[in-house]
Amino acid sequence: MSQPETTRPFLKYWDCLEELEMKRRSGVVPDDRHLMTLSFIERIGGENFLEEAKNVHSLTEIGRFYGNRMETVEDLAQLLKQVESSPTH
């Protein structure tokens, strides 16, 4: 039985994720998690990413770890800079 979109974050952006993954596999985009995340956010928009991220425990925990509430696009930009050089986030 499939779950509704409200319980499956980012499901409505599946085509975008799949396209980015295919480009990564074919070498069109670098195999870099941070760059892939930036590309994804750029495509769907920061506000949309934040709305979906509210439903992903690991993303909210990363924000909490860095003392970032991820409430605004500016918060998201700051968090992305904070995790940019982190090998684990």
C-alpha beads as a LAMMPS data file, in Angstrom:
LAMMPS data file: protein, C-alpha beads

89 atoms
88 bonds

1 atom types
1 bond types

-500.0 500.0 xlo xhi
-500.0 500.0 ylo yhi
-500.0 500.0 zlo zhi

Masses

1 110.0

Atoms # bond

1 1 1 0.000 0.000 0.000
2 1 1 1.479 3.371 -0.936
3 1 1 1.752 6.182 1.570
4 1 1 0.237 9.611 0.944
5 1 1 2.585 12.425 -0.115
6 1 1 2.294 14.019 3.316
7 1 1 4.111 11.068 4.877
8 1 1 6.673 10.709 2.080
9 1 1 8.694 13.928 1.995
10 1 1 10.011 15.112 -1.362
11 1 1 7.862 12.551 -3.227
12 1 1 6.386 15.238 -5.469
13 1 1 9.953 16.084 -6.552
14 1 1 10.847 12.493 -7.444
15 1 1 11.286 13.263 -11.164
16 1 1 13.747 16.026 -10.338
17 1 1 15.708 13.764 -7.991
18 1 1 15.767 10.983 -10.553
19 1 1 16.972 13.340 -13.291
20 1 1 19.807 14.631 -11.091
21 1 1 20.798 11.066 -10.193
22 1 1 20.911 10.019 -13.855
23 1 1 23.082 13.033 -14.669
24 1 1 25.389 12.127 -11.782
25 1 1 25.685 8.524 -12.984
26 1 1 26.491 9.617 -16.521
27 1 1 29.102 12.109 -15.315
28 1 1 27.202 15.234 -16.394
29 1 1 27.175 16.495 -12.800
30 1 1 29.897 15.792 -10.231
31 1 1 29.513 12.957 -7.731
32 1 1 29.376 15.384 -4.822
33 1 1 26.575 15.237 -2.245
34 1 1 26.798 18.909 -1.380
35 1 1 26.626 20.033 -5.015
36 1 1 23.761 17.633 -5.685
37 1 1 21.861 19.050 -2.717
38 1 1 22.478 22.611 -3.909
39 1 1 21.280 21.699 -7.416
40 1 1 18.151 20.077 -6.026
41 1 1 17.331 23.067 -3.817
42 1 1 17.925 25.433 -6.727
43 1 1 15.482 23.478 -8.889
44 1 1 12.637 23.152 -6.402
45 1 1 13.213 26.416 -4.523
46 1 1 14.369 27.042 -0.977
47 1 1 10.861 27.525 0.416
48 1 1 9.704 24.187 -1.021
49 1 1 12.792 22.439 0.316
50 1 1 12.208 23.856 3.801
51 1 1 8.555 22.821 3.758
52 1 1 9.455 19.237 2.878
53 1 1 12.461 19.163 5.240
54 1 1 10.142 19.724 8.198
55 1 1 9.004 16.129 7.692
56 1 1 12.496 14.595 7.604
57 1 1 13.861 13.840 11.049
58 1 1 17.503 13.661 9.942
59 1 1 17.326 17.114 8.333
60 1 1 15.742 18.703 11.377
61 1 1 18.400 17.050 13.559
62 1 1 21.215 18.412 11.382
63 1 1 19.698 21.863 11.774
64 1 1 19.430 21.368 15.531
65 1 1 23.045 20.148 15.714
66 1 1 24.208 23.397 14.084
67 1 1 21.811 25.562 16.105
68 1 1 19.813 26.408 12.999
69 1 1 16.005 26.300 13.022
70 1 1 15.761 26.195 9.215
71 1 1 12.764 28.504 9.187
72 1 1 13.802 30.810 6.344
73 1 1 15.696 30.548 3.097
74 1 1 18.458 32.575 4.770
75 1 1 18.640 29.947 7.550
76 1 1 18.922 27.251 4.903
77 1 1 21.725 29.124 3.117
78 1 1 23.584 29.497 6.403
79 1 1 23.183 25.801 7.200
80 1 1 24.423 24.804 3.752
81 1 1 27.565 26.869 4.336
82 1 1 28.032 25.250 7.749
83 1 1 27.838 21.696 6.370
84 1 1 29.767 22.396 3.182
85 1 1 33.075 21.008 4.458
86 1 1 31.611 18.427 6.838
87 1 1 32.384 14.853 5.766
88 1 1 29.375 13.547 7.707
89 1 1 26.660 16.088 6.924

Bonds

1 1 1 2
2 1 2 3
3 1 3 4
4 1 4 5
5 1 5 6
6 1 6 7
7 1 7 8
8 1 8 9
9 1 9 10
10 1 10 11
11 1 11 12
12 1 12 13
13 1 13 14
14 1 14 15
15 1 15 16
16 1 16 17
17 1 17 18
18 1 18 19
19 1 19 20
20 1 20 21
21 1 21 22
22 1 22 23
23 1 23 24
24 1 24 25
25 1 25 26
26 1 26 27
27 1 27 28
28 1 28 29
29 1 29 30
30 1 30 31
31 1 31 32
32 1 32 33
33 1 33 34
34 1 34 35
35 1 35 36
36 1 36 37
37 1 37 38
38 1 38 39
39 1 39 40
40 1 40 41
41 1 41 42
42 1 42 43
43 1 43 44
44 1 44 45
45 1 45 46
46 1 46 47
47 1 47 48
48 1 48 49
49 1 49 50
50 1 50 51
51 1 51 52
52 1 52 53
53 1 53 54
54 1 54 55
55 1 55 56
56 1 56 57
57 1 57 58
58 1 58 59
59 1 59 60
60 1 60 61
61 1 61 62
62 1 62 63
63 1 63 64
64 1 64 65
65 1 65 66
66 1 66 67
67 1 67 68
68 1 68 69
69 1 69 70
70 1 70 71
71 1 71 72
72 1 72 73
73 1 73 74
74 1 74 75
75 1 75 76
76 1 76 77
77 1 77 78
78 1 78 79
79 1 79 80
80 1 80 81
81 1 81 82
82 1 82 83
83 1 83 84
84 1 84 85
85 1 85 86
86 1 86 87
87 1 87 88
88 1 88 89
